[in-house]
Amino acid sequence: MDLYEKFITINKKKKNLESKIEESLEKKYKSKHPFLYYINKLFNIERISGLFNMLVLSIMSFIFMLEKVSLNSEIKIIPMMFGAAIFIGFTFILYVAISLTLSNACNNKKSRLRKKERTMFKLDLNKINKELSDLTETEENKYEIAKKIYIKESEKSELTKEEKTFLKSYRLKVYDDYLKDESVEIINE
């Protein structure tokens, strides 16, 4: 197994461990704080736009239905639309306030649990980080790994986040050497 393959294997191990920590965290959070968990799901900030659009559409359709009915009566539509706009705005602000409050409460609880989870998996994390630091200890090793990543990138292959981060610091050196190799090949031909 060459250096690049070891680098990929170690990073996969690290990712798997991180996802294991997150899964464990989610389960514990759900069991310890079920009320907060489900209420936060209900008032999730990402759902605001969809719910807001539904609310606007339902109120507008109700107003247009009233308009059809009120053609023969004395009811004026403009005050109704103004009232509906105030109601929609108030509801939206209330929903955002509740969502933000709940997400802050949930994030605080989760961060406390995350610290506990990380201490449980600390030995495994330290072991993986040690493997990674041993692998990238020398400049030659770092350069070899970066070279493989650069070749992979030049072949238009998808790079992982770790590969992109690693390549950032060595891109120029690898690129210069790659250009030198290309020019040598052209001269030899």
ROBAVEX-586185 format. One record per atom (N, C-alpha, C, O): x, y, z. Coordinates in steps of 0.02 Angstrom, whole numbers, padded with zeros to 5 digits, always signed. Atoms other than C-alpha are relative to their C-alpha. Example, Ala and Ser with C-alpha at 12.3 -4.5 7.8 and 13.67 -1.06 7.14 Angstrom:
% residues 2
+00045-00059+00000/+00615-00225+00390/+00045+00060+00000/+00097+00059+00033/-00042-00059-00003/+00684-00053+00357/-00039+00055+00037/-00014+00110+00045/
END
This chain:
% residues 189
+00042-00059+00000/+00000+00000+00000/+00045+00063+00000/+00087+00071+00044/-00042-00060+00003/+00077+00166-00053/-00027+00054+00047/-00079+00046+00079/+00016-00053-00048/+00071+00329+00046/-00070+00029-00011/-00107+00042+00036/+00065-00030+00016/-00080+00399-00045/-00058-00045+00023/-00106-00021+00053/+00053+00047-00021/-00184+00242-00014/-00006-00002+00076/-00061-00007+00103/+00002-00002-00073/-00135+00245+00170/-00035+00064+00024/-00075+00062+00070/+00031-00064-00016/-00185+00429+00177/-00076-00004-00007/-00113+00019+00036/+00072+00008+00012/-00355+00388+00102/-00032-00046+00052/-00086-00031+00078/+00026+00049-00049/-00380+00238+00218/-00007+00032+00069/-00058+00023+00102/+00003-00032-00066/-00339+00339+00374/-00055+00052+00003/-00092+00057+00052/+00054-00050+00002/-00455+00480+00321/-00069-00032+00000/-00116-00005+00029/+00064+00036-00002/-00595+00355+00289/-00015-00024+00071/-00072-00019+00094/+00008+00022-00070/-00567+00283+00463/-00023+00058+00044/-00068+00051+00085/+00017-00059-00039/-00576+00458+00535/-00072+00022-00013/-00109+00039+00033/+00069-00019+00019/-00736+00498+00439/-00050-00047+00031/-00102-00026+00057/+00046+00050-00029/-00817+00336+00496/-00008+00010+00075/-00063+00004+00102/+00003-00012-00072/-00772+00372+00676/-00040+00063+00016/-00080+00064+00063/+00038-00062-00009/-00840+00550+00661/-00075-00013-00009/-00116+00012+00030/+00071+00014+00012/-01004+00485+00589/-00028-00045+00056/-00086-00038+00075/+00021+00043-00057/-01011+00352+00728/-00013+00044+00061/-00062+00033+00097/+00009-00047-00056/-00990+00492+00857/-00065+00039-00009/-00103+00047+00039/+00061-00039+00014/-01129+00594+00773/-00063-00043+00009/-00113-00019+00037/+00057+00045-00009/-01247+00443+00768/-00014-00012+00073/-00071-00008+00096/+00007+00012-00072/-01215+00405+00950/-00027+00062+00035/-00069+00057+00079/+00022-00064-00029/-01239+00588+00993/-00074+00011-00014/-00112+00030+00031/+00070-00010+00019/-01405+00595+00899/-00046-00046+00041/-00098-00025+00064/+00040+00048-00039/-01470+00438+00987/-00006+00022+00073/-00060+00021+00102/+00001-00021-00071/-01420+00501+01160/-00041+00064+00008/-00078+00071+00057/+00038-00063-00003/-01491+00674+01124/-00075-00013-00004/-00115+00016+00032/+00071+00018+00009/-01655+00597+01065/-00028-00033+00063/-00085-00021+00081/+00025+00035-00060/-01667+00487+01221/+00000+00044+00062/-00044+00038+00104/-00004-00043-00060/-01613+00619+01348/-00047+00060-00003/-00074+00081+00048/+00042-00060+00008/-01711+00766+01277/-00051-00010-00056/-00048+00025-00107/+00048+00014+00054/-01856+00695+01175/-00045+00059-00017/-00060+00071-00075/+00045-00057+00012/-01967+00848+01198/+00035+00052-00044/+00008+00074-00094/-00038-00049+00039/-01833+00968+01135/+00013-00025-00071/+00009+00012-00119/-00017+00029+00065/-01787+00849+00993/-00059+00006-00048/-00051+00030-00104/+00058-00001+00045/-01963+00834+00922/-00028+00070-00012/-00050+00085-00068/+00023-00069+00009/-02013+01015+00952/+00047+00036-00048/+00025+00075-00090/-00048-00032+00046/-01853+01071+00864/-00011-00024-00071/-00005+00015-00119/+00015+00026+00067/-01896+00956+00718/-00061+00036-00029/-00063+00052-00088/+00062-00033+00022/-02068+01037+00711/+00013+00072-00020/-00012+00096-00071/-00015-00071+00012/-02000+01215+00720/+00068+00009-00033/+00103+00058-00020/-00065-00005+00033/-01849+01183+00611/+00004+00063-00043/-00041+00076-00083/-00008-00064+00035/-01784+01347+00540/+00000-00008-00076/-00017+00038-00112/-00002+00012+00072/-01762+01268+00368/-00069-00008-00030/-00078-00001-00091/+00068+00008+00026/-01948+01238+00353/-00038+00066-00004/-00093+00068-00031/+00035-00064-00004/-01992+01421+00378/-00026+00023-00068/-00084+00041-00074/+00020-00027+00065/-01995+01469+00195/-00059-00040-00029/-00106-00010-00056/+00055+00041+00025/-02107+01322+00147/-00065+00013+00036/-00118+00022+00005/+00060-00013-00039/-02229+01351+00289/-00026+00070-00011/-00087+00082-00014/+00020-00069+00012/-02229+01538+00258/-00036+00005-00067/-00087+00039-00072/+00032-00001+00066/-02270+01511+00074/-00070-00032+00003/-00117-00006-00027/+00065+00032-00008/-02411+01391+00122/-00049+00046+00034/-00108+00051+00014/+00043-00046-00038/-02480+01517+00246/-00024+00057-00045/-00083+00074-00045/+00018-00055+00045/-02475+01659+00118/-00051-00024-00052/-00101+00010-00064/+00046+00026+00052/-02559+01552-00016/-00069-00014+00029/-00119+00002-00003/+00066+00017-00029/-02696+01491+00101/-00038+00063+00018/-00099+00067+00006/+00035-00062-00018/-02735+01667+00165/-00022+00037-00063/-00078+00063-00065/+00018-00034+00062/-02733+01740-00011/-00059-00035-00034/-00104-00002-00060/+00056+00036+00031/-02848+01603-00077/-00064+00012+00040/-00118+00018+00010/+00059-00015-00042/-02965+01635+00071/-00026+00070-00017/-00087+00080-00021/+00021-00069+00016/-02967+01822+00029/-00034+00002-00068/-00085+00035-00076/+00031+00000+00067/-03003+01790-00155/-00068-00034+00000/-00113-00015-00036/+00065+00033-00007/-03142+01671-00106/-00050+00049+00030/-00108+00052+00008/+00044-00051-00030/-03214+01809+00005/-00018+00054-00050/-00073+00081-00048/+00012-00052+00050/-03197+01931-00138/-00058-00020-00046/-00101+00020-00063/+00055+00025+00042/-03310+01822-00245/-00067+00006+00036/-00117+00025+00007/+00061-00003-00040/-03437+01814-00105/-00021+00073+00011/-00080+00089+00010/+00015-00069-00020/-03423+02000-00065/-00016+00046-00059/-00027+00105-00049/+00017-00043+00058/-03457+02062-00242/-00070+00030+00008/-00082+00087-00012/+00068-00024-00009/-03640+02078-00196/-00012+00033+00067/-00065+00062+00079/+00010-00028-00067/-03613+02135-00017/+00042+00063+00010/+00075+00087-00036/-00033-00063-00017/-03540+02287+00071/+00072-00010+00025/+00105+00039+00041/-00066+00014-00029/-03377+02201+00130/+00055+00027-00047/+00053+00014-00107/-00056-00028+00039/-03219+02292+00072/+00061-00047+00006/+00077-00071+00060/-00056+00048+00003/-03069+02185+00019/+00066+00032+00024/+00107-00003+00054/-00064-00032-00017/-02928+02313+00047/+00015-00006+00075/+00070-00027+00092/-00015+00009-00071/-02945+02315+00238/+00015-00072+00018/+00056-00086+00062/-00013+00072-00013/-02951+02124+00235/+00071-00019-00020/+00105-00055+00017/-00068+00016+00023/-02790+02114+00135/+00052+00030+00047/+00103-00001+00062/-00045-00033-00047/-02706+02238+00253/+00004-00041+00065/+00058-00051+00093/+00002+00042-00061/-02763+02134+00403/+00036-00066-00010/+00071-00090+00035/-00033+00063+00015/-02703+01975+00319/+00076+00009-00002/+00113-00034+00022/-00072-00014+00003/-02532+02054+00285/+00029+00007+00071/+00083-00019+00085/-00022-00008-00069/-02517+02104+00469/+00003-00068+00035/+00050-00084+00071/+00003+00066-00031/-02569+01929+00524/+00058-00044-00025/+00090-00079+00015/-00054+00040+00029/-02444+01846+00405/+00068+00022+00029/+00109-00020+00048/-00063-00027-00027/-02303+01960+00463/+00010-00019+00073/+00064-00041+00093/-00003+00017-00071/-02342+01931+00647/+00015-00074+00009/+00056-00093+00051/-00009+00073-00005/-02353+01742+00623/+00071-00019-00019/+00103-00061+00014/-00068+00014+00023/-02189+01739+00528/+00052+00019+00053/+00097-00020+00067/-00047-00023-00052/-02097+01840+00661/-00002-00045+00061/+00050-00063+00089/+00008+00045-00057/-02168+01730+00799/+00033-00068-00014/+00068-00095+00029/-00029+00064+00019/-02117+01572+00706/+00076+00002+00000/+00109-00043+00025/-00074-00008+00001/-01939+01637+00677/+00027+00003+00071/+00078-00028+00086/-00023-00007-00070/-01922+01685+00861/+00000-00067+00035/+00048-00085+00069/+00004+00066-00032/-01981+01514+00920/+00054-00047-00028/+00087-00082+00010/-00050+00043+00032/-01868+01425+00794/+00070+00015+00025/+00108-00031+00041/-00068-00019-00022/-01713+01523+00843/+00012-00018+00073/+00066-00042+00091/-00007+00017-00071/-01745+01500+01029/+00010-00074+00009/+00054-00096+00047/-00006+00073-00006/-01770+01313+01010/+00066-00025-00028/+00098-00069+00001/-00063+00025+00028/-01620+01290+00896/+00059+00018+00044/+00106-00021+00050/-00053-00018-00048/-01510+01384+01021/+00001-00048+00059/+00054-00071+00080/+00004+00047-00057/-01572+01275+01164/+00026-00069-00020/+00063-00100+00017/-00022+00066+00023/-01545+01117+01061/+00075-00001-00013/+00109-00050+00005/-00072-00002+00014/-01371+01171+01005/+00040-00001+00065/+00093-00032+00068/-00035+00000-00065/-01320+01205+01186/+00001-00070+00030/+00053-00094+00053/+00004+00069-00027/-01381+01033+01242/+00045-00047-00040/+00081-00088-00012/-00039+00044+00044/-01299+00950+01091/+00074+00011+00010/+00113-00037+00010/-00072-00012-00008/-01131+01036+01118/+00026-00031+00065/+00082-00056+00067/-00020+00033-00063/-01126+00973+01298/+00006-00076-00010/+00055-00107+00012/-00003+00072+00014/-01167+00797+01240/+00058-00018-00046/+00090-00070-00037/-00054+00013+00047/-01041+00809+01098/+00067-00004+00036/+00109-00046+00020/-00063+00002-00039/-00901+00848+01222/+00007-00067+00036/+00061-00097+00037/-00003+00065-00035/-00947+00692+01322/+00014-00057-00049/+00053-00102-00034/-00011+00052+00050/-00955+00586+01164/+00072-00001-00024/+00103-00055-00031/-00070-00005+00024/-00786+00648+01104/+00049-00028+00052/+00099-00059+00033/-00045+00028-00051/-00706+00603+01271/-00005-00076+00001/+00044-00110+00016/+00008+00073+00002/-00778+00427+01254/+00042-00030-00058/+00071-00084-00051/-00036+00025+00059/-00699+00407+01081/+00069+00031-00007/+00101+00026-00060/-00063-00037+00004/-00543+00508+01123/+00059-00044-00018/+00102-00024-00059/-00056+00045+00015/-00424+00360+01119/+00003-00018-00074/+00056-00017-00105/+00002+00018+00072/-00482+00306+00946/+00018+00060-00044/+00056+00052-00092/-00016-00060+00039/-00474+00485+00880/+00074+00016+00003/+00105+00032-00047/-00072-00014-00008/-00300+00510+00952/+00043-00049-00041/+00094-00031-00070/-00037+00051+00037/-00242+00347+00874/+00000+00016-00075/+00051+00011-00109/+00005-00016+00071/-00306+00397+00702/+00040+00063-00017/+00075+00065-00068/-00038-00062+00012/-00232+00572+00716/+00075-00013+00002/+00113+00018-00035/-00071+00019-00004/-00065+00495+00767/+00023-00034-00064/+00076-00020-00090/-00016+00034+00063/-00068+00380+00615/+00009+00051-00057/+00055+00046-00097/-00002-00051+00053/-00103+00530+00503/+00061+00044+00006/+00093+00060-00044/-00059-00042-00009/+00034+00636+00580/+00065-00038-00014/+00112-00010-00040/-00059+00041+00015/+00159+00491+00567/+00009-00006-00076/+00064-00005-00102/-00002+00008+00073/+00113+00469+00384/+00025+00063-00034/+00063+00060-00083/-00019-00064+00031/+00136+00653+00344/+00055+00036+00038/+00060+00097+00038/-00053-00029-00042/+00286+00679+00457/+00054+00034-00042/+00075+00090-00026/-00055-00028+00041/+00417+00708+00322/-00028+00038-00060/-00084+00025-00082/+00020-00039+00059/+00409+00831+00178/-00006-00044-00062/-00049-00032-00105/+00002+00045+00058/+00443+00690+00053/-00067-00036-00002/-00098-00042-00055/+00065+00035-00003/+00289+00595+00112/-00057+00047-00019/-00101+00028-00058/+00053-00049+00016/+00181+00751+00104/-00001+00014-00074/-00054+00019-00105/-00006-00015+00071/+00246+00788-00070/-00027-00058-00043/-00062-00046-00092/+00024+00058+00037/+00212+00610-00131/-00076-00005+00000/-00108-00018-00051/+00073+00002-00006/+00034+00615-00066/-00031+00055-00042/-00080+00044-00079/+00027-00057+00038/+00004+00788-00141/+00006-00012-00075/-00039+00008-00113/-00009+00016+00071/+00073+00728-00308/-00055-00046-00026/-00083-00035-00079/+00054+00047+00020/-00051+00584-00315/-00067+00035-00003/-00108+00024-00048/+00063-00037-00002/-00193+00700-00267/-00004+00046-00061/-00057+00053-00092/-00001-00046+00058/-00140+00824-00403/-00014-00039-00064/-00052-00015-00107/+00012+00041+00060/-00137+00685-00534/-00074-00019-00003/-00105-00017-00056/+00071+00018-00004/-00310+00630-00476/-00043+00060-00021/-00092+00053-00058/+00037-00061+00016/-00371+00811-00490/+00006+00016-00075/-00043+00036-00106/-00010-00015+00071/-00296+00833-00664/-00038-00049-00045/-00053-00034-00103/+00041+00048+00037/-00392+00677-00719/-00075+00015+00008/-00117-00025-00013/+00069-00023-00011/-00551+00772-00670/-00039-00046+00047/-00100-00051+00042/+00033+00041-00051/-00588+00652-00527/-00023+00043+00058/+00007+00095+00072/+00027-00037-00058/-00690+00711-00378/+00047-00009+00060/+00065-00065+00078/-00044+00003-00059/-00580+00755-00229/-00041+00006+00064/-00093+00040+00065/+00033-00006-00065/-00632+00734-00048/+00023+00066+00032/+00070+00098+00010/-00016-00062-00036/-00628+00881+00073/+00072-00003+00027/+00108+00046+00024/-00066+00009-00029/-00471+00811+00155/+00054+00007-00054/+00107+00037-00043/-00048-00004+00055/-00383+00793-00013/+00010+00073-00023/+00066+00095-00034/-00003-00071+00020/-00426+00973-00062/+00041+00040+00050/+00084+00080+00031/-00036-00037-00052/-00362+01039+00104/+00074-00017-00002/+00116+00028+00003/-00070+00021+00001/-00202+00938+00092/+00036+00029-00061/+00094+00050-00056/-00031-00023+00062/-00169+00991-00088/+00013+00075+00000/+00059+00098-00033/-00008-00073-00001/-00188+01177-00049/+00071+00022+00015/+00098+00066-00018/-00067-00021-00022/-00020+01189+00037/+00056-00023-00046/+00112+00004-00044/-00054+00027+00042/+00076+01089-00094/-00013+00008-00075/+00026-00015-00116/+00020-00006+00070/-00011+01136-00257/+00056+00030-00044/+00072+00002-00096/-00050-00034+00042/+00123+01257-00322/+00062-00043-00011/+00088-00048-00066/-00060+00043+00005/+00270+01140-00284/-00013-00058-00048/+00028-00074-00091/+00017+00058+00042/+00182+00992-00365/-00010+00023-00072/+00013-00010-00119/+00014-00026+00067/+00125+01097-00513/+00066+00017-00037/+00073+00002-00096/-00066-00016+00030/+00303+01162-00544/+00036-00063-00022/+00062-00066-00078/-00033+00063+00017/+00373+00986-00540/-00035-00035-00058/-00003-00066-00100/+00039+00031+00053/+00233+00925-00652/+00017+00033-00067/+00025-00001-00118/-00018-00036+00061/+00274+01061-00780/+00070-00019-00023/+00083-00026-00083/-00069+00020+00016/+00459+01015-00771/+00000-00069-00033/+00034-00080-00083/+00005+00068+00029/+00415+00832-00805/-00028+00002-00070/-00003-00033-00115/+00030-00006+00066/+00306+00882-00952/+00051+00027-00050/+00056+00001-00106/-00049-00030+00046/+00444+00990-01028/+00056-00049-00015/+00082-00051-00072/-00051+00051+00011/+00571+00850-01005/-00025-00052-00051/+00013-00073-00095/+00029+00049+00047/+00454+00729-01096/-00002+00029-00071/+00013-00006-00119/+00004-00032+00066/+00430+00854-01239/+00070+00004-00031/+00078-00010-00091/-00069-00004+00025/+00619+00880-01255/+00024-00069-00022/+00057-00075-00074/-00022+00069+00017/+00649+00691-01255/-00032-00024-00065/-00001-00061-00103/+00034+00021+00062/+00521+00667-01393/+00033+00034-00060/+00013+00023-00116/
END
